[in-house]
Amino acid sequence: MKPLFTLATLALLAGCGADGPPVAPSQAAATGLAATGQVQVGVTGGN
């Protein structure tokens, strides 16, 4: 059981940062998608 735990721990550590260092959202590549509009939340009703 101990060798399996060691192997799993090493696999998890090896997976950390496998895709490179983190990138701030402002520096991330643009996806080509944009969301625009207006949202209103509330309750309306007549008397």
C-alpha positions in Angstrom: 0.0 0.0 0.0 2.9 2.4 0.8 4.5 2.1 -2.7 1.1 2.8 -4.3 0.6 5.9 -2.1 4.1 7.1 -3.0 3.4 6.6 -6.7 0.1 8.4 -6.5 1.7 11.3 -4.7 4.5 11.6 -7.3 1.9 11.5 -10.1 -0.1 14.3 -8.6 3.0 16.4 -8.0 4.2 15.8 -11.6 0.8 17.0 -12.9 1.0 20.3 -11.1 2.0 23.0 -13.6 2.1 20.6 -16.5 0.7 23.2 -18.8 3.1 25.9 -17.8 3.0 28.7 -15.3 -0.3 30.5 -14.5 -1.3 33.4 -16.8 -3.2 36.4 -15.6 -6.6 36.8 -17.4 -5.5 40.1 -19.0 -2.5 38.3 -20.6 -4.5 35.2 -21.7 -5.2 34.8 -25.4 -8.5 36.2 -26.6 -11.1 33.5 -27.2 -13.0 35.5 -29.8 -16.2 35.5 -27.7 -17.8 38.6 -26.2 -20.7 38.9 -23.9 -22.5 42.3 -23.9 -25.9 43.4 -22.7 -27.8 44.6 -19.7 -29.3 42.6 -16.8 -32.0 43.9 -14.6 -33.1 42.0 -11.5 -36.1 42.9 -9.4 -39.8 42.5 -8.8 -42.4 44.6 -10.5 -46.1 44.5 -10.1 -49.2 46.7 -10.4 -51.5 47.7 -7.5 
